[in-house]
Amino acid sequence: MANSINRRNWIRSSALMAGGLAFLSSTVNKLAAMPVVRNMGFNSATDETAIMDAAPVMKARLLANENPFGPSPAAKKAIIDSLDTSYQYAFSSISQLSDKIATYEGIKKANVLLASGSSPLLLAAAMHYSKGGKNIITADPSYDDLPTQATRFEGKWVKVPLTADFKLDLDAMEAKVDENTGLVYICNPNNPTATIVDTQKLKAFCERVSKKTVVFVDEAYIDYLPDPKAATMIGAVTAGQNVIVARTFSKLYGFAGLRCGYIIGLPETVRALAKYTPGGMGLSATTVAAAIAAYRETDFLQDALKKTLASKEYLYTVLKKEGYTYIPSSANFVMFPLKMEGAKFSAEMMKRGVGLRNWKLNGQDWCRISIGRMDEMEAFAAAFKELS
């Protein structure tokens, strides 16, 4: 990709793809004033890069926190059934999906902004809240898409170390908030550690900090918790707090390749971020149909969760048997400390057909392994025993 993008041409093509001549006329002048992006390539530490660099065929693809049990049969059928009318713009279906989400969450449609996965929404927030050189506060390590994108514009990234038990240090993050803070990013459960913070403490944090700046809570993995409804921060939005909650179909729903996600925020927040993304018009008719069929499909979600938990327990057993510790996981991946250099471990595992990720944390090499099907976990175990 070229090192720079013609700002005006990019805006025009994005608007036209969204079918949005009105969007173009109302926003082109404002967006044209945004800074030029000099590098939109992959961050070298991302799951995307790991996948692109991986062997084309793997016995166990355990490097991107995907759900190998989905999408559901109902979602697949909806995709096929939608093909006959996929020559039509999916305006009504997009509206239906927004309505379905709003009804379940007890919010208004104006609180919902759809996108092709959560990535465009993270980018929108990075662009909007880093303007003027604002800083973005995150845990370290945490999911780095939003803050990395912010640094490609005008933003500054403020990293706050995790606690001794590998959880987000909310007190330390709050202490970093100042008049130049554009946004505080909370990934809960956190990636890559798969830890969660106390729900009541996070609610209190959102209430206090949202009076000073925006709190962005990324709940990509919340469906892996025993009670997502109790753990979500959507209540902060309904209470009128300056909080954004991000959700994705990429994890438990199994839509990583189909691409569907959304944020829930105050109406004025949704309107502000909508300027940076085509929103629901970035979704294909087939994806929207699949999402409508899959959303809150309880039986399938519970079955996928049950299989994930079984594979996770198997992994715990393997690690313990080989003399390894691990961080107890509240998501569909596990981190454990290695006894060899991380890059070498990942490379040796890949030679054996097993893809995973490595991290450096507190001077120690770690592995982050996604939870796969049982046959994939068995492939990991066989390869791991050769190296452990």
Secondary structure, 3 states (H helix, E strand, C coil): CCCCCCHHHHHHHHHHHCCCHHHHHHHHHHHCCCCCCCCCCCCCCCHHHHHHHCCCCCCEECCCCCCCCCCCHHHHHHHHHHHHHCCCCCHHHHHHHHHHHHHHHCCCHHHEEEECCCHHHHHHHHHHHCCCCCEEEEEECCCCHHHHHHHCCCCEEEEEECCCCCCCCHHHHHHCCCCCEEEEEEECCCCCCCCCCCHHHHHHHHHHHCCCCEEEEECCCHHHCCCHHHHCCHHHHHCCCCEEEEEECCCCCCCCCCCCEEEECCHHHHHHHHCCCCHHHHCCHHHHHHHHHHCCCHHHHHHHHHHHHHHHHHHHHHHHHCCCCCCCCCCCEEEEECCCCHHHHHHHHHHCCEECEEEEECCEEEEEEECCCHHHHHHHHHHHHHHC
